[in-house]
Amino acid sequence: MFSCFVVLVACVSGTSNRPPNAQNPPSQAALTSLGYYDVVEFGLNAARDQGFSPADLEKVESIGVNMWRVRFGLVPKESGKVLEVDIDGTNRRLLRMQALDKLGIAAGLNPITPDGG
């Protein structure tokens, strides 16, 4: 009986293939109620509509009540440039889009806003 318990504990406490700095994904309830996937898709489409080539989804963070900042790496990946897209999740509206260099400094482009600013 004791040996079965040891085997069971060993199986349950096995090692993980996740990298040490990996973030836990949001819970299923949060994904559904906050429109996480819709916000990411909206940001990706808005970036492409403005002529950007997003490479990787780097980060999604809440910046207010149902307001989001989505960060994409830009092609070529070696450039270190990223694109931040701020989205009003309630109204599905682009608030701001800004290309940044690897230090977080504006990469030569003014922010893109819906009013053309």
C-alpha positions in Angstrom: 0.0 0.0 0.0 2.8 2.4 0.9 4.6 1.8 -2.4 1.4 2.6 -4.4 1.2 5.9 -2.5 4.8 6.8 -3.3 4.3 6.1 -7.0 1.1 8.2 -7.0 2.9 11.1 -5.3 5.8 10.8 -7.7 3.5 11.0 -10.7 1.6 14.0 -9.4 4.7 16.0 -8.4 6.5 15.4 -11.8 8.6 18.2 -13.4 7.1 20.7 -15.7 8.2 21.6 -19.2 7.2 25.3 -18.7 10.0 27.8 -18.7 10.8 29.3 -15.3 9.4 32.8 -16.2 6.3 31.6 -17.9 3.1 33.5 -16.9 0.0 31.5 -16.0 -2.7 32.0 -18.5 -5.9 33.8 -17.3 -8.6 31.6 -15.9 -11.4 30.3 -18.2 -13.9 32.6 -16.5 -11.6 35.6 -17.0 -11.1 34.8 -20.7 -14.8 34.5 -21.3 -16.0 37.5 -19.3 -13.3 40.0 -20.3 -13.2 39.1 -24.0 -9.5 38.4 -23.9 -9.3 36.6 -27.3 -11.5 39.2 -29.0 -9.2 41.9 -27.7 -6.1 40.1 -29.1 -7.8 39.5 -32.4 -9.0 43.1 -32.6 -5.4 44.4 -31.9 -3.9 42.1 -34.5 -6.4 43.2 -37.2 -5.9 46.9 -36.3 -2.1 46.5 -36.6 -2.4 44.8 -39.9 -4.9 47.5 -41.1 -2.2 50.1 -40.4 0.4 48.2 -42.4 2.3 46.6 -39.4 3.5 43.0 -39.5 3.0 41.6 -36.0 5.2 38.6 -35.3 4.4 37.4 -31.7 2.0 38.3 -29.0 4.2 39.5 -26.2 1.8 40.8 -23.6 -1.8 41.6 -22.8 -2.6 43.8 -19.8 -5.6 45.6 -18.4 -5.2 49.3 -18.3 -8.6 50.2 -17.0 -12.2 48.9 -16.8 -12.4 46.7 -19.9 -9.5 48.7 -21.5 -6.5 46.8 -22.8 -3.0 47.2 -23.9 -1.8 44.5 -26.4 1.9 44.3 -27.2 3.1 42.5 -30.4 6.7 41.9 -31.5 7.2 43.3 -35.0 8.8 41.7 -38.1 11.8 41.3 -38.4 12.0 39.7 -35.0 15.7 40.7 -34.7 14.7 44.4 -34.8 13.5 44.3 -31.2 10.6 46.6 -32.2 7.2 46.2 -30.6 3.8 47.6 -31.3 1.5 48.6 -28.4 -2.2 48.7 -29.2 -4.6 50.3 -26.7 -8.2 49.1 -27.0 -11.5 50.0 -25.5 -12.9 46.5 -25.0 -16.4 47.6 -24.3 -16.9 49.6 -27.5 -14.4 47.6 -29.6 -12.5 50.8 -30.5 -8.9 51.6 -31.1 -7.6 54.1 -28.6 -3.9 54.3 -29.6 -1.3 52.4 -31.5 2.5 53.1 -31.0 5.6 51.4 -32.4 8.4 51.3 -29.9 12.1 50.2 -30.0 13.5 47.7 -27.7 14.1 50.3 -25.0 10.4 51.3 -25.1 11.1 54.6 -26.9 8.9 55.7 -29.8 10.3 54.1 -32.9 10.1 57.2 -35.1 6.3 57.1 -35.6 3.7 59.3 -33.9 0.9 57.4 -32.1 -1.9 56.4 -34.3 -5.3 57.3 -32.9 -8.8 57.1 -34.3 -9.0 60.8 -34.8 -5.8 60.8 -36.8 -3.7 62.3 -34.1 
